[in-house]
């Protein structure tokens, strides 16, 4: 500090001396320039002065002026320097006294700090090391070494060291003062304060004793408790377990976030403020009563959370503050427990359903579970199994009852079986029982001790293996004697199996003696024999290809004049079977059938032409005949004699019958060809029956036959072709009127069923013999006994029309008992219902 003061004083003296020197030079120059009588430079040069009677030239005057100015400045500077030096000396003397006093003060403060157990750390600059003064008591555990002392984390409690580092950093960077009580690793409290003095940062450490130490200890303990509580609250807030804290009066004072979510409140403060309870009133009272009487409540409680029923394991206990509790969600655990129990029961039921005997023994070798197959296999009574016998008792009883094979050394054999309980590896035994059964016994150890014994009766399996080997030999013999050729190829294209027919078809018997035959060798052999590899190039691609999904492939080929039908069938493990069938004869038959089919197609074409021809060429003349007959009957062309009128009536009747016959033939042919079109629409059943009855009323009255119509009130409507339905009814009624005796009754009725309507037409005629019922619906079949002999197409047409409606028709008749025709029509044909759906 004195050196800095002296340097500043020297700079001020030099500045003042320079200023005074400049003023002297300025005075001299001014005096020279102010000499009278000089008008210009030439005049000043030539002028002369008389001073004190002595003549002087101008240059001499100027030199004198300069000298005088310099002398004056030097004298002034010397006088000022002498003055300033005296002043500086007095100031230095005062400063030395001040420094001495300060040093004395520092020594006193250091002595005082050391005596009171204090230590200070001073940072004067960020880039310089701090100064450490003083000393703390040894009881604090603070090291005396400067570097070790500055490593706060080594001798302070971790939390205290962290807080101190942050506070010192804020003090040095932002000049933020602080005060704190920290603890050493030995638990001793130390007061720390941080301040800034000028440009320095000072941190003071002071021992605490007496009340201050106790206060610091209490403060540190309070801080620890607060931090612990905040940490626990943070932990509980992060937990999914609802936790709450109550006062002694039972009111909520704090809840965690899971509790708030359970009561559907986003902020835990809202839950506390509104006293939102997690459980219902009755449940809360039960918990409070149990807590007050026994000091704690522990049990399972059910409540509703966000609309779902949840089961909690609740623990609620009292304390100095009040009470605290938590609720562990056991809904999933209960569901898993229930699922586990269900799974165990399901496994037990599954094991009970097995035909393999299973018995489970615990670590003490006692029977804990057995299935029904175990009980049946050994014919054990329920009382013996209920006593939970151990494995040794089980073996002894089986031996006593003669169910186990006799052993030369029973004890050793038994110990060998029971040694599985001390082994960690599965064990397997073969028992050949006295009754001829072969038993494979497996012992599977449990992780927590015990064994599961599995008793497999392999008697049937061994018998099946024997039968399988026999079957394989039989199949081999069968393949060898098959007329079809069979070959099996591996994925590498090599022939693995071939029967004699296959070798004969392709002439490769001589190649089989050279070892495994490749499919390419067969292709080359066929090329050499027949001049064409045939399908074998295609077979090679199918056998050795890499398709992910292989399917069956079929085709035909020729070999040595034979027609062979082949099929490629993929087998497991990448194998492929190819079969060949000699279809030479069937090929000829197929050719003949193809020719016949072509003939049938030509016949169908002729039928279509016939239909077109009859439809036009026959209907037109019939219509003309009917028209002219009606004109003649109306006597528009002139009067007719009685005989002519009779003839005209016969012509009209014959043309009508011929026209009806033509219509029947066309309808039958159209139905057979599948080209007839029906006009389906809702049909009123009652109205149609009445119309049909009116159409045959004249026929019935002519023969004195009473027609009785009975219509079900609920008959309603059906989907049908009304014209065809009416024609069906009229044909059946005409047929009944033709065969019913005079003066009898014909009944025409209908009944509504669940899915349709049934029509019944019954007469009291001579009936039909049972042998003739099968021919009634045949075309051109005419029954005997009727008044008129028809064309024999009526009933055949009825059956075709009924079938087109999706219905059924049948005739029930007995000799001399009358005839009943039963027709059933659905509410709608099946194809119309499917289209609607």
Secondary structure, DSSP 8 states (H G I E B T S, - for coil): -HHHHHHHHHHHHHHHHHHHHHHHHHHHHHHHHT-TT--SHHHHHH-EEEETTEEEEHHHHHHHHHHHHHHHHHHHHHHHHHHHHHHHHHHHHHHHHHHHHHHHHHHHHHHHHHHTTEEEEEES-TTS--EEEE---GGGT--SSHHHHH-HHHHB-HHHHHHHHHHHHHHHHH---EEEEEEBTTS-EEEEEEEEETTEEEEEEEE--HHHHHHHHHHHHHHHHHHHHHHHHHHHHHSSSEEEEEETTS-EEEE-HHHHHHTT-SSHHHHHHHT--SS-HHHHHHHHHHHHHHSEEEEEEEEEETTEEEEEEEEEEE-SSEEEEEEEE-HHHHHHHHHHHHHHHHHHHHHHH-SSEEEEE-TTSBEEEE-HHHHHHHT--HHHHHTT-BHHHHHHHHHHTT-S---TTHHHHHHHHHGGGG-SS-EEEEEE-TTS-EEEEEEEE-TTS-EEEEEEE-HHHHHHHHHHHHHHHHHHHHHHT-SSEEEEE-TTSBEEEE-HHHHHHHT-GGGGGGSS-BHHHHHHHHHHHHSS-TTHHHHHHHHH---SS---EEEEEEETTEEEEEEEEE-GGG-EEEEEEE-HHHHHHHHHHHHHHHHHHHHHHHHHHHHHHIIIIIHHHHHHHHHHHHHHHTTTT----HHHHHHHHHHHHHHHHHHHHHHHHHHHHHHHHT-----EEEEEHHHHHHHHHHHTHHHHHHTT-EEEEE--TT--EEEEEHHHHHHHHHHHHHHHHHHS-TT-EEEEEEEE-SSEEEEEEEE-S----GGGGGGTTSTT---TT-SS---S-HHHHHHHHHHHTT-EEEEEE-TTS-EEEEEEEESS-HHHHHHH-
